[in-house]
Amino acid sequence: MIALIDYGAGNLTSVRKALSAIGADVWTPTIPAELSRARGVVVPGVGHFDSTKAITPEWRTAIKARIDSGTPLLGICVGLQWLFEGSEEAPDCGGLRIFSGRCFKLACPGPQGREPASRLKVPHVGWNALSMPRRTRLMHGVINDSQVYFTHSFAAPVTAETAAVCEYGVPFSAAVERGHVSAVQFHPEKSGDTGLRILRNWFSAV
């Protein structure tokens, strides 16, 4: 069973439908103790990073316990950002600190020769291409320049654990993976065949 975490900041219906389409049995736990029977955990999210405050210390402890036990976890959009140390969007709200670094606003100077982010629309909404700096289980079979669907204003930095990079004024982590913990900034449930392939890759570990 896949536990789909509901903290009031995600479109659970579309994520649940996508997971069901790849053969996953999904349920939404109502208390942290129920996570003990999860064979996989998905933390979705849209909107402001401050919404992650609704993931109370009891839920954080239960989620961290599943990670420590080797249960595969997938973060989506704000769910990816929450796995980092925190975000400029809500400086007083800490992340789970699975990955190092803090999320930043996309409105920053672009690389030389490219359009400055100040001339790009923020939030970044729509389809954009991925590049893979390393081959990982999560991105297996996904080719460079595959298009996926984004909607966000803040992003995570590129690190050694980045599994896919997207560029929108500046490069950022479109996907990260370390061991059995994975996350994507885009919405795989809205990204067509590529998104379903990525979900299947994650589900294969479950």
PAKEMI-917832 format. One record per atom (N, C-alpha, C, O): x, y, z; residue in one letter. Coordinates in steps of 0.05 Angstrom, whole numbers, padded with zeros to 5 digits, always signed. Example, Ala and Ser with C-alpha at 12.3 -4.5 7.8 and 13.67 -1.06 7.14 Angstrom:
2
+00264-00114+00156A
+00246-00090+00156A
+00264-00066+00156A
+00285-00066+00169A
+00257-00045+00142S
+00273-00021+00143S
+00258+00001+00157S
+00268+00023+00161S
REM end
This chain:
206
+00017-00024+00000M
+00000+00000+00000M
+00017+00025+00000M
+00037+00027+00014M
+00010+00044-00016I
+00024+00070-00018I
+00009+00090-00001I
-00015+00094-00005I
+00023+00103+00018A
+00011+00124+00034A
+00014+00151+00021A
+00036+00160+00015A
-00008+00164+00015L
-00009+00190+00002L
-00014+00211+00024L
-00037+00212+00035L
+00006+00226+00031I
+00004+00244+00054I
-00013+00269+00047I
-00008+00282+00027I
-00034+00274+00063D
-00051+00297+00059D
-00047+00317+00081D
-00055+00313+00104D
-00034+00339+00074Y
-00030+00361+00093Y
-00044+00387+00083Y
-00037+00409+00091Y
-00063+00383+00065G
-00079+00405+00055G
-00066+00422+00034G
-00074+00445+00030G
-00045+00412+00021A
-00031+00429+00001A
-00025+00414-00024A
-00004+00419-00037A
-00042+00395-00032G
-00036+00381-00057G
-00062+00371-00070G
-00082+00367-00057G
-00060+00368-00096N
-00082+00356-00111N
-00081+00326-00109N
-00070+00313-00127N
-00091+00316-00087L
-00089+00287-00082L
-00104+00271-00103L
-00095+00248-00109L
-00125+00281-00114T
-00141+00266-00133T
-00125+00258-00157T
-00126+00235-00165T
-00111+00277-00170S
-00097+00271-00194S
-00073+00253-00188S
-00066+00236-00205S
-00059+00257-00165V
-00037+00240-00158V
-00047+00211-00153V
-00035+00192-00162V
-00069+00209-00139R
-00081+00183-00134R
-00088+00168-00160R
-00084+00144-00163R
-00100+00183-00179K
-00108+00171-00204K
-00084+00161-00220K
-00084+00140-00231K
-00062+00177-00220A
-00038+00169-00234A
-00025+00145-00222A
-00017+00126-00236A
-00024+00143-00195L
-00013+00120-00182L
-00030+00095-00187L
-00020+00073-00190L
-00056+00099-00186S
-00074+00076-00192S
-00071+00066-00220S
-00073+00042-00226S
-00065+00085-00239A
-00061+00078-00267A
-00037+00060-00271A
-00036+00044-00291A
-00017+00061-00253I
+00006+00044-00256I
+00004+00019-00238I
+00024+00004-00235I
-00019+00015-00226G
-00024-00009-00210G
-00019-00007-00181G
-00018-00028-00167G
-00016+00017-00170A
-00011+00020-00142A
-00037+00022-00126A
-00056+00034-00135A
-00037+00009-00103D
-00059+00012-00084D
-00052+00036-00065D
-00031+00036-00052D
-00069+00055-00064V
-00063+00080-00050V
-00084+00086-00029V
-00108+00081-00033V
-00075+00095-00006W
-00093+00105+00014W
-00081+00129+00028W
-00057+00133+00027W
-00098+00145+00041T
-00090+00169+00055T
-00091+00164+00085T
-00114+00163+00096T
-00069+00161+00098P
-00070+00156+00127P
-00081+00180+00142P
-00077+00203+00134P
-00095+00175+00164T
-00107+00197+00179T
-00092+00203+00205T
-00095+00225+00217T
-00075+00184+00214I
-00059+00189+00237I
-00030+00178+00231I
-00027+00159+00216I
-00010+00190+00244P
+00018+00182+00238P
+00023+00152+00242P
+00039+00140+00227P
+00010+00140+00261A
+00016+00112+00267A
+00009+00093+00244A
+00020+00072+00241A
-00010+00102+00227E
-00017+00086+00204E
+00005+00082+00183E
+00004+00064+00167E
+00025+00100+00184L
+00047+00098+00165L
+00063+00073+00169L
+00078+00065+00151L
+00061+00060+00191S
+00077+00037+00197S
+00071+00014+00177S
+00088-00004+00174S
+00048+00014+00165R
+00041-00007+00146R
+00046+00001+00117R
+00040-00014+00098R
+00057+00025+00112A
+00061+00035+00085A
+00086+00021+00073A
+00106+00019+00085A
+00083+00012+00048R
+00105+00002+00033R
+00118+00023+00015R
+00140+00018+00004R
+00105+00046+00013G
+00116+00069-00001G
+00102+00093+00009G
+00079+00092+00018G
+00115+00116+00008V
+00103+00141+00018V
+00106+00163-00004V
+00128+00166-00015V
+00084+00177-00009V
+00085+00199-00028V
+00077+00225-00014V
+00056+00226-00001V
+00094+00245-00016V
+00089+00272-00004V
+00085+00291-00027V
+00104+00300-00039V
+00060+00298-00034P
+00055+00317-00056P
+00056+00345-00045P
+00065+00350-00023P
+00046+00364-00061G
+00045+00392-00051G
+00044+00412-00074G
+00058+00409-00094G
+00028+00433-00070V
+00028+00455-00088V
+00026+00481-00071V
+00017+00479-00048V
+00034+00504-00082G
+00030+00528-00068G
+00054+00536-00051G
+00077+00532-00059G
+00049+00548-00028H
+00069+00561-00011H
+00083+00541+00007H
+00071+00522+00018H
+00110+00545+00010F
+00125+00527+00028F
+00115+00527+00056F
+00117+00507+00071F
+00103+00549+00064D
+00092+00552+00092D
+00071+00531+00098D
+00066+00524+00121D
+00059+00520+00077S
+00038+00500+00081S
+00049+00474+00094S
+00034+00459+00105S
+00076+00470+00091T
+00088+00446+00103T
+00088+00447+00133T
+00094+00427+00146T
+00081+00470+00145K
+00079+00471+00174K
+00057+00452+00184K
+00057+00444+00207K
+00038+00446+00166A
+00016+00427+00173A
+00026+00399+00177A
+00012+00382+00188A
+00051+00393+00168I
+00063+00367+00173I
+00075+00369+00201I
+00098+00378+00204I
+00060+00362+00220T
+00067+00365+00249T
+00091+00348+00256T
+00099+00330+00242T
+00103+00354+00279P
+00126+00338+00288P
+00120+00308+00289P
+00137+00291+00284P
+00095+00301+00297E
+00087+00273+00298E
+00088+00260+00270E
+00098+00237+00267E
+00078+00275+00250W
+00079+00265+00222W
+00108+00264+00212W
+00116+00245+00199W
+00124+00284+00219R
+00152+00284+00211R
+00167+00260+00222R
+00182+00247+00208R
+00162+00254+00247T
+00175+00231+00260T
+00167+00205+00246T
+00184+00188+00242T
+00141+00203+00240A
+00131+00178+00227A
+00143+00176+00199A
+00150+00154+00191A
+00144+00198+00184I
+00155+00197+00157I
+00185+00190+00158I
+00195+00173+00143I
+00199+00203+00176K
+00228+00197+00179K
+00233+00168+00187K
+00252+00156+00178K
+00215+00157+00204A
+00218+00129+00212A
+00215+00111+00187A
+00230+00091+00185A
+00197+00117+00169R
+00194+00101+00145R
+00218+00103+00128R
+00228+00083+00117R
+00229+00127+00125I
+00254+00130+00110I
+00276+00114+00122I
+00291+00100+00108I
+00279+00116+00148D
+00301+00102+00162D
+00298+00071+00160D
+00317+00057+00161D
+00273+00062+00156S
+00268+00033+00153S
+00272+00023+00125S
+00271-00001+00120S
+00278+00042+00106G
+00282+00034+00078G
+00258+00035+00061G
+00259+00026+00038G
+00236+00047+00070T
+00212+00049+00054T
+00216+00071+00033T
+00224+00093+00040T
+00211+00065+00007P
+00214+00085-00014P
+00195+00109-00009P
+00172+00106-00002P
+00206+00133-00013L
+00191+00157-00011L
+00194+00174-00036L
+00215+00176-00047L
+00172+00186-00044L
+00172+00204-00067L
+00159+00231-00060L
+00137+00232-00050L
+00174+00253-00064G
+00164+00280-00060G
+00156+00292-00087G
+00170+00287-00107G
+00135+00307-00088I
+00126+00320-00112I
+00122+00350-00108I
+00109+00358-00089I
+00135+00366-00124C
+00133+00396-00124C
+00142+00406-00096C
+00165+00404-00089C
+00124+00418-00081V
+00131+00427-00054V
+00141+00404-00037V
+00157+00408-00019V
+00132+00380-00043G
+00142+00356-00030G
+00171+00351-00034G
+00185+00341-00017G
+00182+00359-00058L
+00211+00359-00062L
+00224+00380-00045L
+00244+00374-00031L
+00214+00404-00046Q
+00227+00426-00031Q
+00228+00421-00001Q
+00247+00428+00012Q
+00207+00407+00009W
+00206+00401+00038W
+00228+00382+00046W
+00235+00381+00070W
+00238+00366+00028L
+00259+00347+00034L
+00286+00361+00037L
+00306+00348+00047L
+00288+00387+00029F
+00313+00402+00033F
+00313+00416+00060F
+00295+00411+00077F
+00332+00432+00065E
+00335+00445+00092E
+00313+00466+00097E
+00305+00471+00119E
+00304+00478+00075G
+00284+00499+00078G
+00282+00515+00052G
+00292+00507+00031G
+00268+00537+00053S
+00263+00553+00030S
+00263+00583+00037S
+00254+00591+00058S
+00272+00600+00018E
+00270+00629+00021E
+00241+00638+00023E
+00235+00659+00033E
+00223+00621+00013E
+00195+00629+00013E
+00183+00630+00041E
+00165+00646+00046E
+00194+00614+00059A
+00184+00614+00087A
+00208+00609+00105A
+00212+00586+00114A
+00225+00629+00110P
+00250+00626+00124P
+00247+00613+00152P
+00266+00600+00162P
+00224+00616+00165D
+00221+00606+00192D
+00210+00577+00192D
+00203+00566+00213D
+00207+00565+00168C
+00195+00539+00166C
+00216+00519+00155C
+00225+00521+00132C
+00225+00501+00172G
+00246+00483+00164G
+00236+00459+00149G
+00213+00450+00152G
+00253+00449+00131G
+00247+00424+00117G
+00256+00400+00132G
+00264+00401+00155G
+00254+00376+00119L
+00261+00351+00133L
+00291+00346+00132L
+00300+00329+00147L
+00306+00361+00117R
+00335+00360+00116R
+00346+00333+00107R
+00367+00324+00116R
+00332+00320+00089I
+00343+00296+00076I
+00364+00303+00056I
+00384+00289+00054I
+00359+00325+00042F
+00379+00335+00022F
+00390+00362+00032F
+00376+00377+00045F
+00415+00368+00026S
+00427+00393+00034S
+00421+00416+00015S
+00417+00412-00009S
+00418+00440+00027G
+00413+00463+00011G
+00386+00475+00016G
+00369+00462+00028G
+00382+00500+00008R
+00357+00514+00012R
+00345+00522-00015R
+00360+00528-00034R
+00319+00522-00017C
+00305+00529-00042C
+00305+00559-00045C
+00304+00574-00026C
+00306+00568-00070F
+00309+00596-00076F
+00288+00605-00096F
+00276+00588-00110F
+00283+00631-00098K
+00264+00642-00117K
+00276+00642-00145K
+00300+00649-00148K
+00260+00636-00165L
+00270+00635-00192L
+00277+00662-00203L
+00293+00664-00222L
+00267+00684-00192A
+00272+00711-00202A
+00301+00719-00194A
+00304+00734-00175A
+00320+00710-00209C
+00348+00717-00204C
+00362+00719-00231C
+00351+00709-00251C
+00385+00732-00233P
+00398+00737-00259P
+00403+00711-00274P
+00412+00691-00262P
+00398+00711-00299G
+00403+00687-00316G
+00432+00685-00324G
+00446+00705-00323G
+00441+00662-00334P
+00469+00658-00343P
+00474+00676-00367P
+00456+00684-00382P
+00499+00682-00372Q
+00507+00699-00394Q
+00497+00687-00420Q
+00500+00663-00425Q
+00485+00703-00437G
+00476+00694-00463G
+00448+00683-00462G
+00437+00675-00483G
+00436+00682-00439R
+00408+00672-00436R
+00390+00694-00426R
+00400+00714-00414R
+00365+00691-00430E
+00345+00711-00421E
+00345+00713-00391E
+00342+00692-00377E
+00349+00737-00379P
+00348+00739-00350P
+00321+00730-00339P
+00300+00733-00352P
+00322+00718-00315A
+00298+00708-00303A
+00278+00731-00299A
+00253+00726-00298A
+00287+00756-00296S
+00269+00778-00291S
+00251+00783-00315S
+00230+00795-00312S
+00259+00773-00339R
+00242+00776-00362R
+00225+00751-00368R
+00209+00750-00386R
+00229+00731-00351L
+00213+00706-00353L
+00190+00709-00334L
+00192+00722-00313L
+00168+00695-00340K
+00145+00696-00323K
+00149+00678-00299K
+00158+00655-00301K
+00144+00688-00276V
+00145+00673-00251V
+00118+00676-00237V
+00109+00699-00233V
+00104+00654-00231P
+00114+00627-00230P
+00120+00615-00257P
+00109+00623-00278P
+00138+00596-00257H
+00145+00579-00280H
+00122+00559-00284H
+00120+00540-00268H
+00106+00563-00304V
+00083+00546-00309V
+00084+00535-00337V
+00085+00551-00356V
+00084+00509-00340G
+00083+00498-00367G
+00103+00476-00371G
+00116+00466-00352G
+00107+00468-00396W
+00125+00446-00403W
+00153+00456-00406W
+00158+00477-00417W
+00172+00440-00397N
+00200+00446-00400N
+00216+00421-00401N
+00207+00399-00393N
+00241+00423-00412A
+00257+00400-00417A
+00275+00392-00393A
+00282+00409-00377A
+00281+00366-00392L
+00298+00355-00371L
+00325+00347-00384L
+00326+00339-00407L
+00346+00350-00368S
+00371+00337-00375S
+00381+00321-00351S
+00376+00329-00328S
+00394+00299-00356M
+00402+00281-00335M
+00432+00282-00331M
+00447+00273-00349M
+00442+00292-00309P
+00471+00293-00304P
+00482+00266-00297P
+00507+00262-00299P
+00466+00248-00288R
+00474+00221-00281R
+00451+00202-00285R
+00428+00210-00285R
+00457+00176-00288R
+00436+00157-00292R
+00426+00146-00265R
+00442+00137-00249R
+00400+00148-00260T
+00389+00139-00235T
+00365+00121-00240T
+00354+00120-00262T
+00357+00107-00220R
+00334+00089-00222R
+00309+00105-00229R
+00293+00097-00245R
+00306+00128-00216L
+00282+00144-00219L
+00278+00153-00248L
+00256+00154-00259L
+00300+00160-00262M
+00299+00171-00288M
+00306+00150-00310M
+00311+00158-00333M
+00306+00125-00303H
+00313+00104-00322H
+00294+00105-00346H
+00269+00105-00343H
+00306+00104-00370G
+00290+00105-00394G
+00280+00132-00403G
+00267+00134-00424G
+00285+00153-00387V
+00277+00180-00394V
+00300+00193-00409V
+00323+00194-00399V
+00295+00202-00433I
+00317+00213-00450I
+00320+00243-00445I
+00301+00256-00436I
+00344+00253-00451N
+00348+00281-00449N
+00329+00297-00466N
+00322+00288-00488N
+00320+00320-00456D
+00301+00338-00469D
+00273+00328-00468D
+00255+00339-00481D
+00267+00307-00452S
+00239+00299-00448S
+00225+00322-00434S
+00236+00336-00417S
+00200+00326-00441Q
+00185+00349-00431Q
+00166+00340-00408Q
+00153+00319-00409Q
+00166+00356-00386V
+00148+00351-00364V
+00135+00377-00356V
+00144+00398-00364V
+00115+00375-00339Y
+00098+00399-00332Y
+00105+00410-00305Y
+00105+00396-00285Y
+00112+00436-00304F
+00119+00450-00280F
+00099+00471-00273F
+00085+00482-00290F
+00097+00477-00247T
+00083+00501-00237T
+00095+00508-00210T
+00087+00496-00190T
+00113+00528-00209H
+00127+00535-00184H
+00141+00561-00187H
+00146+00570-00209H
+00147+00574-00165S
+00162+00599-00164S
+00189+00596-00150S
+00207+00612-00154S
+00192+00575-00134F
+00216+00569-00119F
+00227+00542-00128F
+00212+00525-00138F
+00253+00538-00125A
+00265+00513-00135A
+00289+00506-00117A
+00299+00522-00102A
+00297+00481-00119A
+00320+00470-00104A
+00345+00473-00120A
+00345+00471-00145A
+00368+00477-00107P
+00393+00479-00121P
+00402+00453-00134P
+00393+00431-00126P
+00419+00455-00153V
+00432+00431-00165V
+00453+00421-00146V
+00471+00436-00138V
+00452+00396-00139T
+00472+00384-00120T
+00482+00357-00132T
+00474+00349-00154T
+00499+00344-00117A
+00509+00318-00125A
+00487+00297-00126A
+00490+00276-00139A
+00465+00302-00113E
+00442+00283-00113E
+00421+00290-00133E
+00400+00277-00133E
+00426+00309-00150T
+00407+00317-00171T
+00406+00295-00192T
+00426+00286-00202T
+00381+00286-00198A
+00377+00265-00218A
+00368+00277-00245A
+00372+00264-00266A
+00357+00301-00245A
+00349+00314-00270A
+00351+00344-00265A
+00345+00354-00243A
+00359+00359-00286V
+00362+00388-00284V
+00343+00400-00304V
+00339+00390-00326V
+00330+00422-00296C
+00315+00439-00315C
+00327+00467-00313C
+00338+00475-00293C
+00324+00482-00335E
+00334+00510-00335E
+00312+00529-00341E
+00298+00526-00362E
+00308+00548-00323Y
+00289+00569-00328Y
+00301+00595-00317Y
+00296+00603-00294Y
+00317+00608-00334G
+00334+00630-00325G
+00359+00620-00312G
+00381+00629-00319G
+00356+00602-00293V
+00379+00589-00280V
+00373+00559-00278V
+00349+00551-00279V
+00393+00542-00276P
+00388+00514-00273P
+00379+00508-00245P
+00387+00521-00226P
+00362+00488-00242F
+00353+00479-00215F
+00348+00449-00216F
+00347+00437-00237F
+00345+00437-00193S
+00339+00409-00191S
+00310+00403-00198S
+00292+00411-00184S
+00307+00389-00220A
+00280+00380-00228A
+00274+00353-00215A
+00250+00346-00212A
+00294+00338-00208A
+00291+00313-00193A
+00316+00308-00177A
+00338+00314-00185A
+00312+00295-00154V
+00334+00287-00137V
+00330+00258-00128V
+00307+00249-00126V
+00352+00245-00123E
+00350+00217-00114E
+00374+00210-00097E
+00397+00215-00105E
+00369+00198-00074R
+00390+00186-00058R
+00379+00161-00046R
+00361+00162-00029R
+00390+00138-00054G
+00380+00113-00044G
+00350+00110-00051G
+00342+00111-00074G
+00334+00105-00030H
+00305+00100-00034H
+00289+00126-00031H
+00264+00124-00031H
+00302+00149-00029V
+00287+00174-00027V
+00290+00190-00053V
+00312+00195-00062V
+00267+00196-00065S
+00267+00209-00091S
+00247+00232-00090S
+00229+00233-00073S
+00250+00252-00108A
+00231+00274-00109A
+00233+00287-00136A
+00254+00287-00149A
+00211+00299-00145V
+00210+00314-00170V
+00197+00341-00165V
+00178+00343-00150V
+00208+00362-00179Q
+00196+00388-00177Q
+00171+00391-00194Q
+00153+00406-00188Q
+00171+00377-00217F
+00149+00378-00235F
+00126+00359-00225F
+00128+00346-00205F
+00105+00359-00241H
+00082+00342-00233H
+00080+00318-00252H
+00070+00321-00274H
+00090+00295-00243P
+00089+00271-00260P
+00061+00263-00268P
+00056+00252-00289P
+00042+00269-00250E
+00014+00262-00255E
+00002+00278-00278E
-00020+00272-00287E
+00016+00300-00286K
+00006+00317-00308K
+00026+00317-00331K
+00023+00334-00349K
+00045+00299-00331S
+00067+00299-00351S
+00066+00277-00371S
+00086+00269-00381S
+00042+00267-00376G
+00038+00247-00397G
+00054+00222-00393G
+00058+00213-00371G
+00063+00210-00416D
+00077+00184-00414D
+00103+00186-00399D
+00111+00167-00385D
+00117+00209-00401T
+00142+00212-00387T
+00137+00211-00357T
+00152+00199-00342T
+00116+00225-00348G
+00110+00226-00320G
+00102+00198-00309G
+00110+00191-00287G
+00087+00183-00325L
+00079+00156-00317L
+00103+00138-00316L
+00105+00120-00298L
+00122+00141-00334R
+00146+00125-00333R
+00162+00130-00308R
+00172+00111-00295R
+00164+00155-00300I
+00179+00162-00276I
+00165+00151-00251I
+00178+00141-00233I
+00138+00152-00251L
+00123+00140-00228L
+00127+00110-00228L
+00130+00098-00206L
+00127+00097-00251R
+00132+00068-00252R
+00160+00061-00242R
+00164+00042-00227R
+00180+00078-00249N
+00207+00073-00240N
+00208+00074-00210N
+00221+00057-00197N
+00195+00094-00198W
+00194+00096-00169W
+00179+00072-00157W
+00188+00060-00137W
+00157+00065-00168F
+00140+00044-00158F
+00154+00017-00159F
+00148-00001-00143F
+00173+00014-00178S
+00187-00012-00181S
+00203-00018-00155S
+00208-00041-00149S
+00211+00003-00141A
+00226-00001-00116A
+00207-00010-00093A
+00216-00022-00074A
+00182-00003-00096V
+00162-00011-00076V
+00155-00040-00080V
+00138-00050-00065V
REM end
